[in-house]
Structures are given as structure tokens and as C-alpha cells.
Amino acid sequence: MEPISVEAIFMAMGLSMKNVLAAAVGAFISLRFFEGVTGWERWTTFISGTALGAWLSSPIIIFFEQKPSLEVGLALMLGLFGLAIAAKLWQIVRETVWVEFLFRMINVVRGRNGNGTPPPSPPPSPSPPGGGGNFAPPSQGGPRS
């Protein structure tokens, strides 16, 4: 059985070796700008920045009808900024108070505000310009049919 090359694996995933390497270099460079990130978070942000740059560079070049020679540079830039986006998302996940967030979402779904009372009713909408008619229900002084 013939050994499978790394390039063949990347090609099977729709990636080119040069884009993966450029995105990895960009992700590696940007690692030094993040502080307070754990080892696990560093690895996941590095991998996600590399994946973002490697997979998105080719479709973006095709979509914007740019020269193929820009693809490697774009992969490098996406690796740099993709990692920044991933690290910011990790920071948001870490700093979110999930219990409070979930209770607020439950209250929103139930139609209640923070103190347990229903939210106030919206004010009645104004009449359209030119008089347009009275669209209020009969109980609020609107026309009776």
C-alpha cells in the first residue's frame, strides 16, 4: 500500500498546501498579541485562524474576481485576523455570566422584564399623513362596523 502524502489529504479537503502554510504563519504571528489566553484556547484559536485562512482565501478570490496570485496573501491576512476574531469570541464566552444570560432569555421568551412584571404595552401608532382614517379598535374609540 502506498503512503498518503499530506498534500493529498489537503487536496481531498479542498485545500492547497500554500494556503494552509500561509494561514498558519499568519495565525502563529498573531498569537503573540493575545494576553491572558490559556494553552487550550491558544491551540483552538490557532487552528481556527488557520482553517479560516486556508478555506476562505480561494472562494473570496473567486467571488471578487481577483488575481490568483493574491490568494496566498489573503490566506496570510485571514490567518492573522481570523485568529483575532476567534480569540475575541473565546473571551466573550469566558466573560459571559451564562446563568444570568439564560434567565434573561427565558424571561424574554415568557414576555417579562427583569423584575417579573410584563413589559409595558407599546404606544398606539399614529395615523398616517393626510388623516388616513382611524384604525383603533372600537373599545378604544375606533369606528364600529
N, CA and C atoms as a LAMMPS dump frame, in Angstrom:
ITEM: TIMESTEP
0
ITEM: NUMBER OF ATOMS
435
ITEM: BOX BOUNDS ff ff ff
-5.0000000000000000e+02 5.0000000000000000e+02
-5.0000000000000000e+02 5.0000000000000000e+02
-5.0000000000000000e+02 5.0000000000000000e+02
ITEM: ATOMS id mol type element x y z
1 1 1 N 0.843 -1.178 0
2 1 2 C 0 0 0
3 1 3 C 0.885 1.237 0
4 2 1 N 0.543 2.161 -0.823
5 2 2 C 1.325 3.39 -0.984
6 2 3 C 0.971 4.402 0.123
7 3 1 N 1.968 5.034 0.732
8 3 2 C 1.657 6.021 1.787
9 3 3 C 0.954 7.253 1.194
10 4 1 N 0.087 7.835 1.985
11 4 2 C -0.674 9.008 1.549
12 4 3 C 0.094 10.255 1.961
13 5 1 N 0.267 11.174 1.033
14 5 2 C 1.008 12.403 1.335
15 5 3 C 0.092 13.422 2.014
16 6 1 N 0.706 14.362 2.716
17 6 2 C -0.035 15.422 3.384
18 6 3 C -0.756 16.28 2.349
19 7 1 N -0.096 16.532 1.236
20 7 2 C -0.706 17.339 0.186
21 7 3 C -1.952 16.66 -0.38
22 8 1 N -1.94 15.327 -0.491
23 8 2 C -3.114 14.605 -0.97
24 8 3 C -4.275 14.728 0.02
25 9 1 N -3.962 14.718 1.303
26 9 2 C -5.002 14.891 2.331
27 9 3 C -5.61 16.281 2.226
28 10 1 N -4.758 17.324 2.075
29 10 2 C -5.258 18.69 1.934
30 10 3 C -6.108 18.829 0.679
31 11 1 N -5.679 18.216 -0.415
32 11 2 C -6.437 18.29 -1.656
33 11 3 C -7.799 17.618 -1.501
34 12 1 N -7.865 16.537 -0.754
35 12 2 C -9.136 15.86 -0.519
36 12 3 C -10.091 16.735 0.284
37 13 1 N -9.542 17.625 1.117
38 13 2 C -10.362 18.549 1.902
39 13 3 C -10.626 19.852 1.162
40 14 1 N -10.14 19.98 -0.07
41 14 2 C -10.349 21.192 -0.847
42 14 3 C -9.382 22.306 -0.496
43 15 1 N -8.216 21.96 0.023
44 15 2 C -7.228 22.951 0.442
45 15 3 C -5.967 22.828 -0.396
46 16 1 N -5.233 23.919 -0.481
47 16 2 C -3.913 23.848 -1.104
48 16 3 C -2.866 24.015 -0.01
49 17 1 N -1.734 23.377 -0.19
50 17 2 C -0.67 23.411 0.808
51 17 3 C -0.194 24.838 1.057
52 18 1 N -0.068 25.642 -0.001
53 18 2 C 0.445 27.007 0.163
54 18 3 C -0.528 27.859 0.978
55 19 1 N -1.85 27.674 0.799
56 19 2 C -2.808 28.444 1.589
57 19 3 C -2.788 28.032 3.057
58 20 1 N -2.655 26.736 3.305
59 20 2 C -2.601 26.253 4.688
60 20 3 C -1.359 26.808 5.386
61 21 1 N -0.217 26.757 4.702
62 21 2 C 1.014 27.276 5.315
63 21 3 C 0.939 28.778 5.547
64 22 1 N 0.409 29.537 4.581
65 22 2 C 0.297 30.986 4.745
66 22 3 C -0.645 31.339 5.888
67 23 1 N -1.778 30.656 5.971
68 23 2 C -2.723 30.915 7.051
69 23 3 C -2.125 30.537 8.407
70 24 1 N -1.378 29.442 8.458
71 24 2 C -0.74 29.024 9.709
72 24 3 C 0.308 30.04 10.149
73 25 1 N 1.064 30.579 9.206
74 25 2 C 2.058 31.612 9.549
75 25 3 C 1.349 32.836 10.1
76 26 1 N 0.263 33.272 9.453
77 26 2 C -0.499 34.418 9.941
78 26 3 C -1.063 34.177 11.324
79 27 1 N -1.607 32.989 11.551
80 27 2 C -2.161 32.649 12.863
81 27 3 C -1.064 32.598 13.92
82 28 1 N 0.096 32.062 13.559
83 28 2 C 1.207 31.974 14.502
84 28 3 C 1.724 33.366 14.869
85 29 1 N 1.827 34.249 13.887
86 29 2 C 2.294 35.618 14.153
87 29 3 C 1.353 36.333 15.112
88 30 1 N 0.063 36.174 14.902
89 30 2 C -0.882 36.913 15.738
90 30 3 C -1.018 36.343 17.146
91 31 1 N -0.504 35.133 17.395
92 31 2 C -0.574 34.57 18.745
93 31 3 C 0.142 35.436 19.772
94 32 1 N 1.162 36.134 19.355
95 32 2 C 1.928 36.899 20.337
96 32 3 C 1.193 38.129 20.819
97 33 1 N 0.091 38.514 20.17
98 33 2 C -0.638 39.716 20.563
99 33 3 C -1.777 39.446 21.534
100 34 1 N -1.988 38.183 21.901
101 34 2 C -3.073 37.846 22.809
102 34 3 C -2.517 37.555 24.192
103 35 1 N -3.116 38.212 25.194
104 35 2 C -2.687 38.016 26.579
105 35 3 C -3.825 37.379 27.365
106 36 1 N -3.484 36.623 28.37
107 36 2 C -4.487 36.019 29.235
108 36 3 C -5.246 34.872 28.596
109 37 1 N -4.658 34.241 27.595
110 37 2 C -5.313 33.126 26.92
111 37 3 C -4.634 31.84 27.384
112 38 1 N -5.449 30.835 27.753
113 38 2 C -4.893 29.569 28.221
114 38 3 C -4.311 28.78 27.053
115 39 1 N -3.59 27.712 27.37
116 39 2 C -2.984 26.878 26.334
117 39 3 C -4.015 26.253 25.409
118 40 1 N -5.111 25.762 25.988
119 40 2 C -6.185 25.175 25.18
120 40 3 C -6.77 26.224 24.239
121 41 1 N -7.008 27.421 24.731
122 41 2 C -7.566 28.49 23.908
123 41 3 C -6.585 28.919 22.82
124 42 1 N -5.294 28.896 23.131
125 42 2 C -4.296 29.221 22.102
126 42 3 C -4.35 28.22 20.945
127 43 1 N -4.42 26.927 21.282
128 43 2 C -4.468 25.908 20.234
129 43 3 C -5.728 26.025 19.392
130 44 1 N -6.867 26.203 20.045
131 44 2 C -8.113 26.277 19.285
132 44 3 C -8.173 27.537 18.43
133 45 1 N -7.677 28.655 18.942
134 45 2 C -7.682 29.87 18.127
135 45 3 C -6.674 29.758 16.987
136 46 1 N -5.538 29.114 17.233
137 46 2 C -4.549 28.909 16.163
138 46 3 C -5.14 28.036 15.051
139 47 1 N -5.771 26.939 15.443
140 47 2 C -6.354 26.034 14.452
141 47 3 C -7.497 26.711 13.707
142 48 1 N -8.335 27.456 14.431
143 48 2 C -9.46 28.113 13.753
144 48 3 C -8.977 29.233 12.836
145 49 1 N -7.961 29.981 13.231
146 49 2 C -7.403 31.008 12.352
147 49 3 C -6.791 30.402 11.102
148 50 1 N -6.094 29.292 11.272
149 50 2 C -5.506 28.604 10.123
150 50 3 C -6.593 28.065 9.198
151 51 1 N -7.605 27.448 9.775
152 51 2 C -8.698 26.901 8.962
153 51 3 C -9.446 28.007 8.225
154 52 1 N -9.689 29.105 8.911
155 52 2 C -10.387 30.226 8.283
156 52 3 C -9.607 30.741 7.088
157 53 1 N -8.318 30.955 7.267
158 53 2 C -7.493 31.449 6.172
159 53 3 C -7.352 30.454 5.043
160 54 1 N -7.185 29.185 5.377
161 54 2 C -6.97 28.169 4.347
162 54 3 C -8.223 27.916 3.518
163 55 1 N -9.382 27.856 4.166
164 55 2 C -10.597 27.529 3.431
165 55 3 C -11.248 28.735 2.76
166 56 1 N -11.127 29.92 3.321
167 56 2 C -11.849 31.059 2.755
168 56 3 C -11.072 31.845 1.713
169 57 1 N -9.763 31.706 1.648
170 57 2 C -8.993 32.545 0.723
171 57 3 C -9.363 32.276 -0.737
172 58 1 N -9.46 31.043 -1.133
173 58 2 C -9.77 30.72 -2.528
174 58 3 C -11.174 31.17 -2.932
175 59 1 N -12.23 30.867 -2.155
176 59 2 C -13.559 31.348 -2.543
177 59 3 C -13.677 32.871 -2.583
178 60 1 N -12.986 33.562 -1.696
179 60 2 C -13.04 35.029 -1.701
180 60 3 C -12.384 35.575 -2.961
181 61 1 N -11.243 35.018 -3.346
182 61 2 C -10.559 35.448 -4.575
183 61 3 C -11.458 35.209 -5.788
184 62 1 N -12.122 34.074 -5.831
185 62 2 C -13.01 33.765 -6.959
186 62 3 C -14.216 34.701 -6.96
187 63 1 N -14.81 34.921 -5.792
188 63 2 C -16.006 35.76 -5.701
189 63 3 C -15.729 37.194 -6.149
190 64 1 N -14.612 37.755 -5.694
191 64 2 C -14.28 39.135 -6.049
192 64 3 C -13.497 39.249 -7.354
193 65 1 N -13.316 38.114 -8.053
194 65 2 C -12.658 38.073 -9.355
195 65 3 C -11.286 38.764 -9.326
196 66 1 N -10.477 38.36 -8.359
197 66 2 C -9.135 38.908 -8.212
198 66 3 C -8.113 37.962 -8.838
199 67 1 N -6.878 38.461 -8.939
200 67 2 C -5.804 37.638 -9.497
201 67 3 C -5.492 36.474 -8.552
202 68 1 N -5.275 35.283 -9.081
203 68 2 C -4.941 34.139 -8.228
204 68 3 C -3.659 34.346 -7.418
205 69 1 N -2.787 35.244 -7.87
206 69 2 C -1.545 35.474 -7.131
207 69 3 C -1.807 36.134 -5.767
208 70 1 N -2.981 36.708 -5.569
209 70 2 C -3.314 37.335 -4.282
210 70 3 C -3.797 36.328 -3.237
211 71 1 N -4.012 35.088 -3.649
212 71 2 C -4.609 34.092 -2.772
213 71 3 C -3.768 33.798 -1.527
214 72 1 N -2.463 33.682 -1.697
215 72 2 C -1.592 33.367 -0.559
216 72 3 C -1.559 34.544 0.424
217 73 1 N -1.503 35.761 -0.101
218 73 2 C -1.524 36.94 0.769
219 73 3 C -2.828 37.048 1.542
220 74 1 N -3.919 36.733 0.862
221 74 2 C -5.212 36.755 1.543
222 74 3 C -5.277 35.676 2.62
223 75 1 N -4.727 34.499 2.346
224 75 2 C -4.7 33.426 3.35
225 75 3 C -3.91 33.869 4.581
226 76 1 N -2.795 34.564 4.359
227 76 2 C -1.996 35.085 5.472
228 76 3 C -2.802 36.087 6.283
229 77 1 N -3.482 37.009 5.607
230 77 2 C -4.271 38.027 6.312
231 77 3 C -5.454 37.404 7.057
232 78 1 N -6.118 36.442 6.44
233 78 2 C -7.228 35.776 7.122
234 78 3 C -6.734 34.979 8.322
235 79 1 N -5.536 34.414 8.218
236 79 2 C -4.953 33.728 9.365
237 79 3 C -4.705 34.695 10.515
238 80 1 N -4.212 35.886 10.191
239 80 2 C -3.978 36.908 11.218
240 80 3 C -5.288 37.364 11.851
241 81 1 N -6.243 37.773 11.023
242 81 2 C -7.467 38.344 11.555
243 81 3 C -8.474 37.281 11.979
244 82 1 N -8.442 36.129 11.338
245 82 2 C -9.327 35.042 11.752
246 82 3 C -9.023 34.603 13.166
247 83 1 N -7.758 34.59 13.5
248 83 2 C -7.346 34.246 14.85
249 83 3 C -7.814 35.308 15.845
250 84 1 N -7.747 36.567 15.446
251 84 2 C -8.209 37.644 16.325
252 84 3 C -9.707 37.509 16.6
253 85 1 N -10.462 37.181 15.569
254 85 2 C -11.906 37.001 15.746
255 85 3 C -12.182 35.807 16.652
256 86 1 N -11.475 34.719 16.433
257 86 2 C -11.673 33.526 17.261
258 86 3 C -11.287 33.802 18.717
259 87 1 N -10.197 34.525 18.933
260 87 2 C -9.775 34.837 20.301
261 87 3 C -10.787 35.748 20.992
262 88 1 N -11.344 36.699 20.257
263 88 2 C -12.351 37.59 20.84
264 88 3 C -13.601 36.793 21.206
265 89 1 N -13.989 35.841 20.372
266 89 2 C -15.14 35.007 20.696
267 89 3 C -14.879 34.177 21.961
268 90 1 N -13.659 33.641 22.095
269 90 2 C -13.308 32.908 23.323
270 90 3 C -13.411 33.816 24.532
271 91 1 N -12.951 35.055 24.395
272 91 2 C -13.005 35.998 25.505
273 91 3 C -14.461 36.284 25.894
274 92 1 N -15.32 36.451 24.919
275 92 2 C -16.738 36.693 25.198
276 92 3 C -17.355 35.492 25.902
277 93 1 N -17.015 34.287 25.439
278 93 2 C -17.551 33.074 26.062
279 93 3 C -17.103 32.972 27.514
280 94 1 N -15.819 33.298 27.772
281 94 2 C -15.308 33.212 29.143
282 94 3 C -15.933 34.244 30.054
283 95 1 N -16.177 35.462 29.565
284 95 2 C -16.64 36.561 30.413
285 95 3 C -18.154 36.629 30.558
286 96 1 N -18.882 35.842 29.809
287 96 2 C -20.339 35.873 29.891
288 96 3 C -20.798 35.148 31.15
289 97 1 N -21.714 35.778 31.865
290 97 2 C -22.334 35.14 33.022
291 97 3 C -23.527 34.357 32.471
292 98 1 N -23.299 33.057 32.232
293 98 2 C -24.267 32.255 31.49
294 98 3 C -25.582 32.06 32.219
295 99 1 N -25.563 31.935 33.541
296 99 2 C -26.81 31.727 34.283
297 99 3 C -27.701 32.953 34.135
298 100 1 N -27.12 34.129 34.334
299 100 2 C -27.891 35.37 34.183
300 100 3 C -28.392 35.523 32.743
301 101 1 N -27.553 35.206 31.781
302 101 2 C -27.935 35.299 30.375
303 101 3 C -29.127 34.387 30.069
304 102 1 N -29.066 33.129 30.556
305 102 2 C -30.154 32.183 30.301
306 102 3 C -31.459 32.632 30.949
307 103 1 N -31.391 33.142 32.209
308 103 2 C -32.61 33.611 32.857
309 103 3 C -33.203 34.808 32.13
310 104 1 N -32.362 35.698 31.619
311 104 2 C -32.875 36.827 30.843
312 104 3 C -33.545 36.354 29.566
313 105 1 N -32.956 35.373 28.896
314 105 2 C -33.565 34.862 27.67
315 105 3 C -34.892 34.168 27.965
316 106 1 N -34.968 33.439 29.068
317 106 2 C -36.222 32.783 29.457
318 106 3 C -37.282 33.84 29.723
319 107 1 N -36.919 34.921 30.418
320 107 2 C -37.869 35.997 30.687
321 107 3 C -38.312 36.687 29.412
322 108 1 N -37.408 36.846 28.453
323 108 2 C -37.787 37.454 27.174
324 108 3 C -38.792 36.568 26.461
325 109 1 N -38.545 35.26 26.467
326 109 2 C -39.466 34.336 25.811
327 109 3 C -40.817 34.354 26.512
328 110 1 N -40.817 34.442 27.834
329 110 2 C -42.066 34.485 28.587
330 110 3 C -42.745 35.852 28.497
331 111 1 N -42.044 36.849 27.987
332 111 2 C -42.632 38.178 27.855
333 111 3 C -42.57 38.985 29.133
334 112 1 N -41.574 38.754 29.948
335 112 2 C -41.44 39.507 31.205
336 112 3 C -40.113 40.249 31.205
337 113 1 N -40.085 41.389 31.914
338 113 2 C -38.814 42.096 32.041
339 113 3 C -38.103 41.631 33.304
340 114 1 N -37.022 42.28 33.68
341 114 2 C -36.155 41.81 34.76
342 114 3 C -36.819 41.653 36.109
343 115 1 N -37.865 42.464 36.444
344 115 2 C -38.44 42.369 37.784
345 115 3 C -39.672 41.466 37.848
346 116 1 N -39.968 40.702 36.799
347 116 2 C -41.05 39.737 36.832
348 116 3 C -42.385 40.264 36.344
349 117 1 N -42.477 41.546 36.009
350 117 2 C -43.735 42.097 35.514
351 117 3 C -43.739 42.085 33.998
352 118 1 N -44.914 42.018 33.395
353 118 2 C -44.957 42.059 31.934
354 118 3 C -44.438 43.395 31.42
355 119 1 N -43.852 43.41 30.25
356 119 2 C -43.361 44.673 29.712
357 119 3 C -44.517 45.605 29.377
358 120 1 N -44.293 46.917 29.374
359 120 2 C -45.377 47.847 29.074
360 120 3 C -45.837 47.692 27.629
361 121 1 N -47.11 48.006 27.398
362 121 2 C -47.656 47.938 26.039
363 121 3 C -47.066 49.064 25.205
364 122 1 N -46.859 48.815 23.933
365 122 2 C -46.34 49.889 23.085
366 122 3 C -47.39 50.968 22.89
367 123 1 N -46.967 52.212 22.666
368 123 2 C -47.947 53.279 22.449
369 123 3 C -48.692 53.041 21.144
370 124 1 N -49.928 53.583 21.035
371 124 2 C -50.663 53.392 19.785
372 124 3 C -49.941 54.065 18.632
373 125 1 N -50.03 53.475 17.461
374 125 2 C -49.342 54.057 16.319
375 125 3 C -50.119 55.26 15.807
376 126 1 N -49.382 56.268 15.355
377 126 2 C -50.042 57.485 14.859
378 126 3 C -50.735 57.221 13.527
379 127 1 N -51.687 58.085 13.204
380 127 2 C -52.383 57.984 11.919
381 127 3 C -51.418 58.324 10.807
382 128 1 N -51.607 57.722 9.647
383 128 2 C -50.741 58.065 8.526
384 128 3 C -50.967 59.511 8.097
385 129 1 N -49.991 60.12 7.389
386 129 2 C -50.161 61.511 6.953
387 129 3 C -51.405 61.657 6.079
388 130 1 N -52.09 62.766 6.247
389 130 2 C -53.288 63.023 5.455
390 130 3 C -54.536 62.449 6.096
391 131 1 N -54.484 62.077 7.313
392 131 2 C -55.676 61.6 8.003
393 131 3 C -55.862 60.107 7.913
394 132 1 N -55.735 59.488 6.819
395 132 2 C -55.748 58.063 6.606
396 132 3 C -56.788 57.251 7.328
397 133 1 N -57.487 57.766 8.279
398 133 2 C -58.526 57.008 8.956
399 133 3 C -58.13 56.611 10.358
400 134 1 N -59.118 56.151 11.104
401 134 2 C -58.912 55.737 12.481
402 134 3 C -58.867 54.212 12.498
403 135 1 N -57.695 53.665 12.85
404 135 2 C -57.529 52.216 12.848
405 135 3 C -57.587 51.625 14.252
406 136 1 N -58.059 52.414 15.229
407 136 2 C -58.142 51.924 16.602
408 136 3 C -59.313 50.948 16.713
409 137 1 N -59.223 49.966 17.61
410 137 2 C -60.346 49.051 17.807
411 137 3 C -61.521 49.82 18.432
412 138 1 N -62.747 49.302 18.291
413 138 2 C -63.915 50.002 18.83
414 138 3 C -63.82 50.279 20.327
415 139 1 N -63.164 49.397 21.085
416 139 2 C -63.046 49.615 22.53
417 139 3 C -62.174 50.819 22.865
418 140 1 N -61.38 51.31 21.895
419 140 2 C -60.528 52.477 22.137
420 140 3 C -60.981 53.687 21.33
421 141 1 N -62.259 53.712 20.954
422 141 2 C -62.81 54.874 20.273
423 141 3 C -62.748 54.789 18.769
424 142 1 N -62.432 53.649 18.219
425 142 2 C -62.378 53.49 16.77
426 142 3 C -63.764 53.301 16.188
427 143 1 N -63.847 53.253 14.868
428 143 2 C -65.166 53.101 14.221
429 143 3 C -65.782 51.743 14.524
430 144 1 N -67.09 51.741 14.629
431 144 2 C -67.842 50.492 14.848
432 144 3 C -68.342 50.023 13.489
433 145 1 N -68.32 48.728 13.276
434 145 2 C -68.76 48.254 11.97
435 145 3 C -70.258 48.075 11.899
